[in-house]
């Protein structure tokens, strides 16, 4: 079998899913990558032969958390409440995006739960960041979000429970990512996404639920 170039769309333990012209192929990686501590990441362009990943092409960017490479933009999701906005985490993620040459976009979700988010919009728009508002529950803002995703590899990031998976499911109009709950006691989301996976939204458009 000849060597084929593809995109890693899922990593689960030591198993990989590689997309080749829209077809998904299950693969493993050469042991050499593990020895070099440079295992393939979701978003990597790789070369495979006989369902074995033999080469990882150079990355334009790389994130440790979430473990992903070669993204074009990072959508940082906050909730207006349940859980409350974590601006310290937002600032850290903005710095991480800027450092890696990735365009950050702030998404304020669950706008039905609180109206106290206008200051956040004003603060971050005034320093040059794009801020959008959504409500995954009723689909508000999803159309605008979908336009932003076209022809990009996009990662959603943010605290658990803010609605990343719900937004992804709304865009696809089906459950492609498992949605979590929020702990009433701690006002923190319960982790539901156990791995990073790229979902193909349209041709050359991928969403990573992290």
N, C-alpha and C positions, 0 to 999 in steps of 0.2 A: 504494500500500500504506500502511495506517495505521501509526502509531508503536506499537511493542510493547515492553513492559517485560520484562526477563529478567535472568538471573544469569550472569556470566562464569565458566565452569568450566575453561577452558583458554586459556593464552596461549603461542603458539609463534612467535617472531620477531614479525612484524607481523600475524599471523593470530589470530583469536579464535573460541572456541566459546562460544555463549550458549545456556543452557537456558531454554526457554520452555514452562512446563507439562509438563516432562519430555521435550520434544522438543529435540534439539540442532541448532543452526543455525550454520553457518560465516559469519563476518563479518569485515569490516575496520573500522578506525576512521577517523574524519575526520582529515585532516591537521592540523587546528587543535590537536588534543590533543598531537601531537608538537611543534608549535611552542611550546606552553605548557609542555612537559615534564611533562605530566600524563596520560600514557597510561593506558588501562584496566588494572586488575589483576584477577587471579583473585579472586573474591569480590565484585567490584563489581556493584551493581545498575545496569543501563544501559537506555537507551531506543534501540531500533533501528528503522530504516526502510529497506526495500530492501536488507537485509543490510549496512547501514552503521550503526555505533555513533555516535549523534548526541549523546548526553547521558550523563554519569556522575552518579548521584545521590550526595548527601553521604555520606561514609564515617563509621562510628562508630569505626573504628580502621584503622591502616595500618602495615604492616611493610615495611622495605626488604629485609631478609634473614631469611626468605624473602619475595619480593615478593608480598604477599597483603593483602587488605583484608576487613574486616567479619567476622572470625572470633569465635566465642564462647569457645573454649577452645584452649589450646596444650598438647599432650602432648609433654613433653620426654623423649626416650628415651635411656637409658644402657644399656650392656652391662656385665655383670659382668667380662667379659674379651673380648679379641679384637674390638674394641679395649678397653683398660682404661678405667674410668670417668673422665671429664673433668669434675671438679667445678667447675673454673674456668668452663668453658663453661656448665655448668648454672646457676651463679649469675648469669651474664650474661643467660641466657635468662629466668630468673625475674624479674630486674629489668625486662627488656624487656616481659614479659607484664604485670607490675604497672603499668608506666608507661602501657601502652595499654589498661588496664581489661579485660584478658583473664584468665580463670581459668586458672592453670597447674596441670597434673597431672604428676607425675613417674612415669615408667614404667621399671622396671628389667627389662631383657630378658636373655635367655641365662642364666637362673639355673642351668642345668645345668653351666655351665663353671666356676663358682666359688661358694663359699658365703660369701665375704667381702664381703657387702653389707648385713649387718644394721645396721652402724654408720651407713650412709648413710640407711637407713629411719628409724632412731631420731632422727638429727640433724634431718632435714627434717620429720618428723611433729611433733617437739617445737616447731617454730616455725610450725606450722599448715598445712603443705602435705600434700595427699593423695598417697600413694605406693602404686603397685600393682606387682605382680611378674608377669612373663610369661615364657613360653618359646615363641616362635613355631614352634620345631621340632616340638613335640608338641601345641601348642594350649593349653597351660596358661595360664589367666588370660584367654583370649580372650573368653569369655562375659561376664566382668565388664567387660572393656574395651568390648565392644559395647553394654552397657547405658549406660555413660558417654557414648557417642557419640550416643544417641538424641535427635532433635530439636535437634541442634546442628550448627554448622559448625566443624569441628575441624581444626587443623593439627598434623601430626607434625613434630617438629624434633629435631635432635641430630646428632652426628658421623656421617659416612659409615660404614657397616658395622655400626651398632648394631642394625639390624633393622627400620627404619621400613617399608620396602617389604614385608618378610616379614610383619609384623604386619597391614598393609593387606590383603595377599593372603589371610591366614588369616581375617580378618573376612569377606571376600567368598567365601571357599572357592573361589577361582579366581585366576589370575594376572592382576591388573589393573595391577600395578606391577612393574617389573623389579627383581629382587633382585641385589645386588652381592656381591662377594667382599671379603675382607680381606687386605691385604698382610702376609704373615708377617714380612717383614723390618722393616717400619716399624710394624706393629700398627695400621695406619690403614686405614679403609675406602676402597675405590675408588669414586669417584662414578659412580652409574648413572642417577640421576634428572636429566634434562637440562632439565626445565621443571617448573613448578608446575601441578598439575591437581587439580580437585575431582572425587571419585568419589561418586556418590549411593548411600549405604548403604541408606537407606529413605526414605520420604517426609519431606521437610524435614530430612534427615540427610545431611551431606556430610563426606567425609574429604579433606584435602589432603595428598598425599605431596609433600614439598618437596625 
